[in-house]
Amino acid sequence: MTATTLKRPAIGVFDSGVGGLTVLRELLRQVPQADYLYFGDTARLPYGSKSAETVAKYAISAADFLVKQGAEHLVIACNTATALAFERIASAVKIPALGVIEPGAETAAAASKSKQAVVIATEGTCASHAYKRALAAKGVEAREKACPLFVPLVEEGWTEHEVTERVAHIYLDGVFSGDFSGADALVLGCTHYPLLKPLLRRVVPAHVAIVDSAEATAKAMAERLDLSSASSGQPLVKFFATDSVDKFRKAGEKFLGCKIENVTHVELES
Amino acid sequence: MTATTLKRPAIGVFDSGVGGLTVLRELLRQVPQADYLYFGDTARLPYGSKSAETVAKYAISAADFLVKQGAEHLVIACNTATALAFERIASAVKIPALGVIEPGAETAAAASKSKQAVVIATEGTCASHAYKRALAAKGVEAREKACPLFVPLVEEGWTEHEVTERVAHIYLDGVFSGDFSGADALVLGCTHYPLLKPLLRRVVPAHVAIVDSAEATAKAMAERLDLSSASSGQPLVKFFATDSVDKFRKAGEKFLGCKIENVTHVELES
Protein backbone atom coordinates (compact mmCIF):
# COMPACT_ATOMS: atom_id res chain seq x y z
CA MET A 1 0.00 0.00 0.00
CA THR A 2 1.50 3.34 -1.00
CA ALA A 3 0.59 6.57 0.70
CA THR A 4 -0.97 9.04 -1.75
CA THR A 5 -0.35 12.73 -1.28
CA LEU A 6 -3.62 14.57 -1.27
CA LYS A 7 -3.27 17.74 -3.25
CA ARG A 8 -5.41 20.84 -2.67
CA PRO A 9 -5.58 23.20 -5.64
CA ALA A 10 -4.49 26.82 -4.99
CA ILE A 11 -6.93 29.31 -6.48
CA GLY A 12 -6.02 32.95 -6.96
CA VAL A 13 -8.99 35.34 -6.81
CA PHE A 14 -8.63 38.96 -7.70
CA ASP A 15 -10.75 42.08 -7.74
CA SER A 16 -10.28 45.83 -7.66
CA GLY A 17 -11.33 45.83 -4.01
CA VAL A 18 -13.52 43.93 -1.59
CA GLY A 19 -16.47 43.23 -3.93
CA GLY A 20 -14.82 40.06 -5.20
CA LEU A 21 -15.13 38.67 -1.68
CA THR A 22 -18.75 37.80 -2.60
CA VAL A 23 -17.19 35.47 -5.19
CA LEU A 24 -14.68 34.10 -2.67
CA ARG A 25 -17.55 33.53 -0.23
CA GLU A 26 -19.32 31.34 -2.80
CA LEU A 27 -16.07 29.56 -3.70
CA LEU A 28 -15.47 28.71 -0.04
CA ARG A 29 -19.03 27.36 0.16
CA GLN A 30 -19.00 25.42 -3.10
CA VAL A 31 -15.30 24.47 -3.37
CA PRO A 32 -13.99 23.99 0.18
CA GLN A 33 -11.43 21.46 -1.11
CA ALA A 34 -9.18 24.26 -2.41
CA ASP A 35 -6.91 26.89 -0.80
CA TYR A 36 -7.26 30.55 -1.74
CA LEU A 37 -5.16 33.64 -2.39
CA TYR A 38 -7.29 36.79 -2.63
CA PHE A 39 -5.89 40.01 -4.11
CA GLY A 40 -7.75 43.32 -3.67
CA ASP A 41 -6.27 46.20 -5.68
CA THR A 42 -7.66 48.71 -3.20
CA ALA A 43 -5.08 51.43 -3.92
CA ARG A 44 -6.30 51.69 -7.50
CA LEU A 45 -10.03 50.97 -7.15
CA PRO A 46 -12.59 51.39 -8.53
CA TYR A 47 -12.08 49.86 -11.96
CA GLY A 48 -15.73 50.49 -12.94
CA SER A 49 -15.24 54.02 -14.27
CA LYS A 50 -11.78 53.50 -15.85
CA SER A 51 -10.73 52.81 -19.42
CA ALA A 52 -10.01 49.35 -20.87
CA GLU A 53 -6.27 50.12 -21.18
CA THR A 54 -5.94 51.14 -17.53
CA VAL A 55 -8.02 48.21 -16.26
CA ALA A 56 -6.07 45.68 -18.38
CA LYS A 57 -2.74 46.97 -17.08
CA TYR A 58 -3.85 46.83 -13.44
CA ALA A 59 -5.48 43.42 -13.79
CA ILE A 60 -2.46 41.82 -15.43
CA SER A 61 -0.09 43.07 -12.75
CA ALA A 62 -2.44 41.65 -10.08
CA ALA A 63 -2.72 38.31 -11.87
CA ASP A 64 1.08 38.07 -12.22
CA PHE A 65 1.42 38.65 -8.50
CA LEU A 66 -0.99 35.82 -7.69
CA VAL A 67 0.85 33.42 -10.00
CA LYS A 68 4.13 34.27 -8.24
CA GLN A 69 2.42 33.51 -4.92
CA GLY A 70 1.60 30.01 -6.15
CA ALA A 71 -1.88 30.29 -7.68
CA GLU A 72 -2.64 27.42 -10.08
CA HIS A 73 -6.02 28.76 -11.19
CA LEU A 74 -7.14 32.35 -11.56
CA VAL A 75 -10.62 33.72 -10.89
CA ILE A 76 -11.16 37.24 -12.18
CA ALA A 77 -13.75 38.17 -9.55
CA CYS A 78 -14.36 41.59 -11.05
CA ASN A 79 -16.97 42.17 -13.72
CA THR A 80 -15.25 45.24 -15.16
CA ALA A 81 -11.88 43.50 -15.53
CA THR A 82 -13.56 40.45 -17.05
CA ALA A 83 -15.61 42.62 -19.40
CA LEU A 84 -12.79 44.84 -20.56
CA ALA A 85 -9.72 42.66 -20.38
CA PHE A 86 -10.50 38.93 -20.00
CA GLU A 87 -8.68 37.79 -23.13
CA ARG A 88 -5.67 39.99 -22.47
CA ILE A 89 -5.37 38.72 -18.90
CA ALA A 90 -5.99 35.07 -19.82
CA SER A 91 -3.31 35.16 -22.52
CA ALA A 92 -0.83 37.07 -20.31
CA VAL A 93 -0.90 34.59 -17.40
CA LYS A 94 0.39 31.01 -17.51
CA ILE A 95 -2.49 29.40 -15.55
CA PRO A 96 -6.14 28.80 -16.55
CA ALA A 97 -8.36 31.84 -15.97
CA LEU A 98 -12.07 32.04 -15.24
CA GLY A 99 -14.06 35.27 -15.41
CA VAL A 100 -17.44 36.07 -13.88
CA ILE A 101 -19.33 36.92 -17.08
CA GLU A 102 -19.45 33.62 -18.94
CA PRO A 103 -20.80 31.67 -15.92
CA GLY A 104 -23.33 34.44 -15.16
CA ALA A 105 -24.54 34.47 -18.76
CA GLU A 106 -24.83 30.69 -18.81
CA THR A 107 -26.92 30.59 -15.64
CA ALA A 108 -29.15 33.39 -16.93
CA ALA A 109 -29.67 31.58 -20.23
CA ALA A 110 -30.67 28.43 -18.35
CA ALA A 111 -33.04 30.38 -16.07
CA SER A 112 -34.76 32.44 -18.78
CA LYS A 113 -37.78 31.03 -20.59
CA SER A 114 -38.57 34.24 -22.45
CA LYS A 115 -34.97 34.49 -23.66
CA GLN A 116 -34.79 38.11 -22.52
CA ALA A 117 -32.60 39.22 -19.62
CA VAL A 118 -31.70 42.48 -17.94
CA VAL A 119 -28.08 42.99 -16.87
CA ILE A 120 -27.20 45.57 -14.21
CA ALA A 121 -23.54 46.56 -13.81
CA THR A 122 -21.06 49.44 -13.63
CA GLU A 123 -20.74 51.88 -16.51
CA GLY A 124 -17.54 50.21 -17.73
CA THR A 125 -19.09 46.74 -17.83
CA CYS A 126 -22.25 47.99 -19.59
CA ALA A 127 -20.33 50.04 -22.14
CA SER A 128 -18.24 46.98 -23.07
CA HIS A 129 -21.44 45.00 -23.91
CA ALA A 130 -19.61 41.85 -22.75
CA TYR A 131 -22.76 40.43 -21.11
CA LYS A 132 -24.86 41.30 -24.16
CA ARG A 133 -22.48 39.36 -26.41
CA ALA A 134 -22.18 36.39 -24.03
CA LEU A 135 -25.97 36.18 -23.71
CA ALA A 136 -26.57 36.62 -27.45
CA ALA A 137 -24.27 33.64 -28.07
CA LYS A 138 -26.71 31.61 -25.94
CA GLY A 139 -29.81 32.91 -27.71
CA VAL A 140 -30.76 35.45 -25.02
CA GLU A 141 -31.46 39.09 -25.81
CA ALA A 142 -30.11 41.47 -23.16
CA ARG A 143 -30.86 44.98 -22.01
CA GLU A 144 -27.96 46.49 -20.05
CA LYS A 145 -28.46 49.13 -17.38
CA ALA A 146 -25.61 50.91 -15.58
CA CYS A 147 -26.40 51.50 -11.89
CA PRO A 148 -23.43 53.60 -10.71
CA LEU A 149 -24.94 54.49 -7.32
CA PHE A 150 -25.36 50.88 -6.18
CA VAL A 151 -21.66 50.41 -5.29
CA PRO A 152 -21.42 53.53 -3.07
CA LEU A 153 -24.80 52.71 -1.49
CA VAL A 154 -23.58 49.20 -0.61
CA GLU A 155 -20.30 50.65 0.69
CA GLU A 156 -22.31 53.09 2.84
CA GLY A 157 -24.00 50.01 4.33
CA TRP A 158 -27.42 51.07 3.03
CA THR A 159 -28.33 47.63 1.68
CA GLU A 160 -31.84 47.80 3.21
CA HIS A 161 -32.37 51.56 3.10
CA GLU A 162 -35.36 53.48 1.71
CA VAL A 163 -32.98 55.62 -0.37
CA THR A 164 -31.47 52.55 -2.01
CA GLU A 165 -34.95 51.17 -2.73
CA ARG A 166 -35.93 54.50 -4.34
CA VAL A 167 -32.73 54.51 -6.44
CA ALA A 168 -33.40 50.90 -7.49
CA HIS A 169 -36.90 51.87 -8.65
CA ILE A 170 -35.52 54.84 -10.59
CA TYR A 171 -32.93 52.64 -12.30
CA LEU A 172 -35.10 49.58 -12.92
CA ASP A 173 -38.80 50.47 -13.27
CA GLY A 174 -38.32 51.65 -16.83
CA VAL A 175 -36.13 48.69 -17.75
CA PHE A 176 -38.64 45.86 -17.32
CA SER A 177 -41.02 47.62 -19.71
CA GLY A 178 -41.81 48.04 -23.40
CA ASP A 179 -39.99 45.38 -25.44
CA PHE A 180 -38.53 43.98 -22.22
CA SER A 181 -41.69 43.68 -20.10
CA GLY A 182 -41.41 39.91 -20.61
CA ALA A 183 -37.75 39.68 -19.47
CA ASP A 184 -37.53 37.02 -16.77
CA ALA A 185 -33.91 37.17 -15.57
CA LEU A 186 -31.90 39.90 -13.83
CA VAL A 187 -28.13 39.36 -13.91
CA LEU A 188 -26.19 40.98 -11.04
CA GLY A 189 -23.20 42.01 -13.13
CA CYS A 190 -21.16 43.56 -10.33
CA THR A 191 -19.68 41.84 -7.28
CA HIS A 192 -21.20 44.40 -4.90
CA TYR A 193 -24.75 43.68 -5.98
CA PRO A 194 -25.35 40.32 -4.21
CA LEU A 195 -25.68 42.37 -1.00
CA LEU A 196 -28.70 44.07 -2.58
CA LYS A 197 -30.45 40.82 -3.52
CA PRO A 198 -33.23 40.99 -0.89
CA LEU A 199 -33.98 44.63 -1.78
CA LEU A 200 -33.89 43.98 -5.55
CA ARG A 201 -36.24 41.03 -5.02
CA ARG A 202 -38.86 43.56 -3.84
CA VAL A 203 -38.18 45.99 -6.70
CA VAL A 204 -38.24 43.79 -9.81
CA PRO A 205 -41.35 41.88 -11.00
CA ALA A 206 -42.00 38.62 -9.13
CA HIS A 207 -41.50 36.41 -12.19
CA VAL A 208 -37.90 37.61 -12.65
CA ALA A 209 -35.12 35.22 -11.58
CA ILE A 210 -32.16 37.01 -9.96
CA VAL A 211 -28.88 35.55 -11.22
CA ASP A 212 -25.86 36.07 -9.02
CA SER A 213 -22.60 35.88 -11.01
CA ALA A 214 -20.71 35.00 -7.83
CA GLU A 215 -22.71 31.79 -7.31
CA ALA A 216 -22.48 30.94 -11.02
CA THR A 217 -18.71 31.46 -11.08
CA ALA A 218 -18.10 29.24 -8.06
CA LYS A 219 -20.21 26.53 -9.69
CA ALA A 220 -18.20 26.81 -12.91
CA MET A 221 -14.94 26.51 -10.94
CA ALA A 222 -16.22 23.40 -9.11
CA GLU A 223 -17.02 21.80 -12.49
CA ARG A 224 -13.63 22.72 -13.91
CA LEU A 225 -11.55 21.21 -11.11
CA ASP A 226 -10.99 17.51 -10.56
CA LEU A 227 -11.60 17.40 -6.84
CA SER A 228 -11.78 13.61 -6.48
CA SER A 229 -8.25 13.44 -5.05
CA ALA A 230 -8.31 16.74 -3.14
CA SER A 231 -7.91 16.52 0.62
CA SER A 232 -10.72 17.64 2.84
CA GLY A 233 -10.21 20.06 5.72
CA GLN A 234 -10.56 23.81 6.12
CA PRO A 235 -9.43 25.98 3.21
CA LEU A 236 -6.41 28.17 3.86
CA VAL A 237 -7.09 31.76 2.77
CA LYS A 238 -4.48 34.49 2.38
CA PHE A 239 -5.43 38.07 1.56
CA PHE A 240 -3.37 40.77 -0.19
CA ALA A 241 -4.35 44.44 -0.53
CA THR A 242 -2.59 47.36 -2.21
CA ASP A 243 -4.04 49.99 0.17
CA SER A 244 -4.40 49.87 3.97
CA VAL A 245 -4.72 46.40 5.48
CA ASP A 246 -7.06 47.70 8.20
CA LYS A 247 -9.40 49.30 5.72
CA PHE A 248 -9.46 46.08 3.70
CA ARG A 249 -10.32 44.04 6.75
CA LYS A 250 -13.05 46.39 7.95
CA ALA A 251 -14.68 46.90 4.57
CA GLY A 252 -14.28 43.28 3.53
CA GLU A 253 -16.00 41.45 6.34
CA LYS A 254 -19.54 42.33 5.27
CA PHE A 255 -18.80 41.04 1.76
CA LEU A 256 -17.17 37.82 2.92
CA GLY A 257 -19.67 37.31 5.73
CA CYS A 258 -17.01 36.31 8.24
CA LYS A 259 -13.82 37.51 9.96
CA ILE A 260 -10.83 38.42 7.80
CA GLU A 261 -7.35 37.71 9.08
CA ASN A 262 -4.00 37.20 7.41
CA VAL A 263 -3.98 40.32 5.19
CA THR A 264 -0.65 41.43 3.71
CA HIS A 265 0.02 44.84 2.20
CA VAL A 266 1.49 44.72 -1.31
CA GLU A 267 2.95 47.46 -3.53
CA LEU A 268 2.68 46.85 -7.24
CA GLU A 269 4.58 48.75 -9.90
CA SER A 270 2.01 50.21 -12.23
CA MET B 1 11.89 103.75 -23.53
CA THR B 2 12.53 100.05 -22.84
CA ALA B 3 9.96 97.39 -23.50
CA THR B 4 9.07 95.50 -20.32
CA THR B 5 8.29 91.80 -20.59
CA LEU B 6 5.03 91.11 -18.86
CA LYS B 7 5.24 87.84 -17.00
CA ARG B 8 2.22 85.63 -16.34
CA PRO B 9 2.67 83.20 -13.43
CA ALA B 10 2.19 79.48 -14.25
CA ILE B 11 -0.01 77.78 -11.66
CA GLY B 12 -0.17 74.00 -11.36
CA VAL B 13 -3.47 72.66 -10.02
CA PHE B 14 -3.91 69.05 -9.12
CA ASP B 15 -6.66 66.76 -7.94
CA SER B 16 -7.46 63.06 -7.97
CA GLY B 17 -9.94 63.69 -10.77
CA VAL B 18 -12.27 66.36 -12.09
CA GLY B 19 -13.52 67.75 -8.76
CA GLY B 20 -10.56 70.15 -8.56
CA LEU B 21 -11.93 71.84 -11.67
CA THR B 22 -14.30 73.70 -9.33
CA VAL B 23 -11.14 75.24 -7.85
CA LEU B 24 -9.70 75.95 -11.31
CA ARG B 25 -13.00 77.58 -12.27
CA GLU B 26 -12.68 79.97 -9.34
CA LEU B 27 -9.00 80.59 -10.10
CA LEU B 28 -9.83 81.49 -13.71
CA ARG B 29 -12.50 83.89 -12.42
CA GLN B 30 -10.44 85.49 -9.64
CA VAL B 31 -6.91 85.20 -11.09
CA PRO B 32 -7.21 85.53 -14.89
CA GLN B 33 -3.70 87.04 -15.05
CA ALA B 34 -2.12 83.57 -14.68
CA ASP B 35 -1.73 80.51 -16.91
CA TYR B 36 -2.74 77.07 -15.65
CA LEU B 37 -1.65 73.43 -15.78
CA TYR B 38 -4.32 71.09 -14.41
CA PHE B 39 -3.50 67.50 -13.47
CA GLY B 40 -6.31 64.97 -12.82
CA ASP B 41 -5.07 61.64 -11.47
CA THR B 42 -8.11 59.87 -12.91
CA ALA B 43 -6.47 56.44 -13.20
CA ARG B 44 -6.00 56.31 -9.42
CA LEU B 45 -9.08 58.17 -8.17
CA PRO B 46 -10.76 58.44 -5.76
CA TYR B 47 -8.36 59.47 -3.02
CA GLY B 48 -11.20 59.91 -0.50
CA SER B 49 -11.28 56.33 0.71
CA LYS B 50 -7.53 55.63 0.59
CA SER B 51 -4.85 55.67 3.27
CA ALA B 52 -2.54 58.62 4.00
CA GLU B 53 0.50 56.71 2.68
CA THR B 54 -1.12 55.93 -0.65
CA VAL B 55 -2.53 59.44 -1.07
CA ALA B 56 0.82 61.07 -0.24
CA LYS B 57 2.67 58.91 -2.76
CA TYR B 58 0.18 59.67 -5.53
CA ALA B 59 0.02 63.37 -4.76
CA ILE B 60 3.79 63.84 -4.72
CA SER B 61 4.21 62.12 -8.08
CA ALA B 62 1.50 64.38 -9.53
CA ALA B 63 3.09 67.50 -8.05
CA ASP B 64 6.52 66.53 -9.42
CA PHE B 65 5.01 66.15 -12.86
CA LEU B 66 3.51 69.66 -12.72
CA VAL B 67 6.81 71.18 -11.63
CA LYS B 68 8.53 69.49 -14.59
CA GLN B 69 5.88 71.00 -16.86
CA GLY B 70 6.80 74.47 -15.65
CA ALA B 71 4.47 75.17 -12.74
CA GLU B 72 5.78 77.94 -10.45
CA HIS B 73 3.00 77.66 -7.87
CA LEU B 74 1.10 74.56 -6.79
CA VAL B 75 -2.56 74.40 -5.77
CA ILE B 76 -3.54 71.13 -4.13
CA ALA B 77 -7.17 71.27 -5.26
CA CYS B 78 -8.08 68.10 -3.41
CA ASN B 79 -9.28 68.15 0.17
CA THR B 80 -8.16 64.60 0.91
CA ALA B 81 -4.63 65.16 -0.37
CA THR B 82 -4.43 68.47 1.52
CA ALA B 83 -5.79 66.87 4.69
CA LEU B 84 -3.60 63.79 4.64
CA ALA B 85 -0.41 64.91 2.97
CA PHE B 86 -0.08 68.71 2.70
CA GLU B 87 3.18 68.97 4.62
CA ARG B 88 4.75 66.02 2.88
CA ILE B 89 3.82 67.41 -0.55
CA ALA B 90 4.85 70.98 0.29
CA SER B 91 8.26 69.86 1.52
CA ALA B 92 8.80 67.46 -1.41
CA VAL B 93 8.22 70.06 -4.14
CA LYS B 94 10.47 73.04 -4.87
CA ILE B 95 7.68 75.60 -5.47
CA PRO B 96 5.23 77.23 -3.02
CA ALA B 97 2.18 75.06 -2.34
CA LEU B 98 -1.34 76.10 -1.35
CA GLY B 99 -3.96 73.64 -0.11
CA VAL B 100 -7.74 74.07 0.08
CA ILE B 101 -8.18 73.60 3.83
CA GLU B 102 -6.44 76.63 5.31
CA PRO B 103 -8.31 79.12 3.05
CA GLY B 104 -11.62 77.33 3.69
CA ALA B 105 -11.08 77.42 7.44
CA GLU B 106 -10.12 81.10 7.34
CA THR B 107 -13.23 82.08 5.41
CA ALA B 108 -15.42 80.02 7.76
CA ALA B 109 -13.85 81.65 10.81
CA ALA B 110 -14.54 85.09 9.34
CA ALA B 111 -18.14 84.14 8.48
CA SER B 112 -19.04 82.52 11.81
CA LYS B 113 -20.38 84.68 14.64
CA SER B 114 -21.23 81.72 16.90
CA LYS B 115 -17.72 80.29 16.41
CA GLN B 116 -19.19 76.89 15.57
CA ALA B 117 -18.95 75.37 12.09
CA VAL B 118 -19.95 72.12 10.43
CA VAL B 119 -17.53 70.61 7.91
CA ILE B 120 -18.74 68.09 5.34
CA ALA B 121 -16.15 66.05 3.45
CA THR B 122 -15.02 62.56 2.41
CA GLU B 123 -14.26 59.93 5.02
CA GLY B 124 -10.51 60.42 4.59
CA THR B 125 -10.70 64.17 5.11
CA CYS B 126 -12.97 63.85 8.16
CA ALA B 127 -10.88 61.10 9.75
CA SER B 128 -7.77 63.29 9.45
CA HIS B 129 -9.47 66.09 11.45
CA ALA B 130 -7.47 68.59 9.38
CA TYR B 131 -10.38 71.04 9.20
CA LYS B 132 -11.09 70.65 12.92
CA ARG B 133 -7.49 71.57 13.74
CA ALA B 134 -7.37 74.47 11.26
CA LEU B 135 -10.65 75.88 12.63
CA ALA B 136 -9.65 75.36 16.28
CA ALA B 137 -6.51 77.43 15.61
CA LYS B 138 -8.86 80.27 14.60
CA GLY B 139 -11.12 79.86 17.64
CA VAL B 140 -13.89 77.95 15.85
CA GLU B 141 -15.26 74.67 17.13
CA ALA B 142 -16.01 72.20 14.33
CA ARG B 143 -18.24 69.19 13.88
CA GLU B 144 -17.11 67.00 10.97
CA LYS B 145 -19.52 64.86 8.99
CA ALA B 146 -18.46 62.42 6.24
CA CYS B 147 -20.91 62.41 3.33
CA PRO B 148 -19.60 59.58 1.13
CA LEU B 149 -22.64 59.46 -1.18
CA PHE B 150 -22.37 63.09 -2.29
CA VAL B 151 -19.50 62.46 -4.73
CA PRO B 152 -21.23 59.60 -6.59
CA LEU B 153 -24.52 61.55 -6.58
CA VAL B 154 -22.80 64.56 -8.17
CA GLU B 155 -21.06 62.26 -10.65
CA GLU B 156 -24.45 60.72 -11.54
CA GLY B 157 -25.56 64.28 -12.36
CA TRP B 158 -28.22 64.25 -9.62
CA THR B 159 -27.31 67.69 -8.25
CA GLU B 160 -30.99 68.73 -8.08
CA HIS B 161 -32.56 65.32 -7.49
CA GLU B 162 -35.06 64.34 -4.78
CA VAL B 163 -32.81 61.40 -3.80
CA THR B 164 -29.86 63.73 -3.21
CA GLU B 165 -32.05 66.06 -1.15
CA ARG B 166 -33.23 63.10 0.96
CA VAL B 167 -29.61 61.94 1.45
CA ALA B 168 -28.58 65.48 2.41
CA HIS B 169 -31.34 65.57 5.06
CA ILE B 170 -30.23 62.17 6.40
CA TYR B 171 -26.62 63.32 6.63
CA LEU B 172 -27.23 66.84 7.94
CA ASP B 173 -30.48 67.12 9.92
CA GLY B 174 -28.89 65.59 13.00
CA VAL B 175 -25.71 67.63 12.65
CA PHE B 176 -27.13 71.13 13.15
CA SER B 177 -28.65 70.02 16.46
CA GLY B 178 -27.84 69.60 20.13
CA ASP B 179 -24.59 71.38 20.98
CA PHE B 180 -24.32 72.50 17.35
CA SER B 181 -27.80 73.93 16.82
CA GLY B 182 -26.17 77.38 16.88
CA ALA B 183 -23.52 76.55 14.26
CA ASP B 184 -23.68 79.21 11.55
CA ALA B 185 -21.19 78.03 8.90
CA LEU B 186 -21.10 74.96 6.66
CA VAL B 187 -17.74 74.29 5.03
CA LEU B 188 -17.87 72.37 1.73
CA GLY B 189 -14.75 70.29 2.36
CA CYS B 190 -14.74 68.41 -0.94
CA THR B 191 -14.30 69.82 -4.43
CA HIS B 192 -17.42 68.05 -5.71
CA TYR B 193 -19.71 69.75 -3.26
CA PRO B 194 -19.94 73.25 -4.80
CA LEU B 195 -22.26 71.66 -7.39
CA LEU B 196 -24.65 70.85 -4.53
CA LYS B 197 -24.70 74.42 -3.16
CA PRO B 198 -28.25 75.32 -4.28
CA LEU B 199 -29.62 72.04 -2.90
CA LEU B 200 -27.71 72.34 0.39
CA ARG B 201 -28.99 75.91 0.73
CA ARG B 202 -32.51 74.41 1.02
CA VAL B 203 -31.43 71.67 3.45
CA VAL B 204 -29.44 73.54 6.11
CA PRO B 205 -30.94 76.22 8.40
CA ALA B 206 -31.32 79.65 6.78
CA HIS B 207 -28.86 81.35 9.14
CA VAL B 208 -25.99 79.08 8.07
CA ALA B 209 -23.37 80.55 5.70
CA ILE B 210 -22.14 78.07 3.11
CA VAL B 211 -18.37 78.33 2.69
CA ASP B 212 -16.95 77.06 -0.57
CA SER B 213 -13.27 76.09 -0.23
CA ALA B 214 -12.80 76.57 -3.99
CA GLU B 215 -13.70 80.27 -3.80
CA ALA B 216 -11.62 80.71 -0.64
CA THR B 217 -8.57 79.04 -2.20
CA ALA B 218 -8.70 81.19 -5.34
CA LYS B 219 -8.94 84.28 -3.15
CA ALA B 220 -5.90 83.15 -1.12
CA MET B 221 -3.93 82.59 -4.34
CA ALA B 222 -4.84 86.05 -5.63
CA GLU B 223 -3.53 87.57 -2.37
CA ARG B 224 -0.34 85.54 -2.52
CA LEU B 225 0.67 86.54 -6.05
CA ASP B 226 2.07 89.89 -7.07
CA LEU B 227 -0.06 90.47 -10.14
CA SER B 228 0.82 94.14 -10.66
CA SER B 229 3.21 93.32 -13.51
CA ALA B 230 1.27 90.36 -14.98
CA SER B 231 0.00 90.76 -18.52
CA SER B 232 -3.70 90.74 -19.16
CA GLY B 233 -5.30 88.52 -21.79
CA GLN B 234 -6.92 85.10 -21.73
CA PRO B 235 -5.33 82.45 -19.46
CA LEU B 236 -3.74 79.49 -21.22
CA VAL B 237 -4.95 76.22 -19.69
CA LYS B 238 -3.45 72.78 -20.31
CA PHE B 239 -5.00 69.63 -18.88
CA PHE B 240 -3.33 66.31 -18.05
CA ALA B 241 -5.16 63.10 -17.06
CA THR B 242 -3.85 59.65 -16.10
CA ASP B 243 -6.93 57.79 -17.42
CA SER B 244 -8.87 58.30 -20.66
CA VAL B 245 -8.72 61.81 -22.12
CA ASP B 246 -12.30 61.52 -23.44
CA LYS B 247 -13.68 60.55 -20.06
CA PHE B 248 -11.84 63.46 -18.46
CA ARG B 249 -13.26 65.91 -20.97
CA LYS B 250 -16.82 64.62 -20.66
CA ALA B 251 -16.86 64.38 -16.88
CA GLY B 252 -14.94 67.61 -16.39
CA GLU B 253 -17.04 70.10 -18.28
CA LYS B 254 -19.83 70.27 -15.69
CA PHE B 255 -17.27 71.00 -12.97
CA LEU B 256 -15.40 73.64 -14.97
CA GLY B 257 -18.58 75.11 -16.42
CA CYS B 258 -17.13 75.42 -19.92
CA LYS B 259 -15.57 73.43 -22.77
CA ILE B 260 -12.38 71.48 -22.06
CA GLU B 261 -9.80 71.17 -24.81
CA ASN B 262 -6.10 70.49 -24.82
CA VAL B 263 -6.08 67.34 -22.62
CA THR B 264 -2.96 65.13 -22.69
CA HIS B 265 -2.81 61.58 -21.37
CA VAL B 266 0.03 60.95 -18.89
CA GLU B 267 1.36 57.73 -17.36
CA LEU B 268 2.97 58.11 -13.94
CA GLU B 269 5.15 55.53 -12.26
CA SER B 270 3.54 54.71 -8.95
Interface residues (C-beta under 8 A of the other chain):
Chain A: T42 A43 R44 S49 K50 S51 E53 T54 P148 L149 V151 P152 L153 E155 E156 E162 V163 R166 V167 I170 T242 D243 S244 K247 E267 L268 E269 S270
Chain B: T42 A43 R44 S49 K50 S51 E53 T54 P148 L149 V151 P152 L153 E155 E156 V163 R166 V167 I170 T242 D243 S244 K247 L268 E269 S270
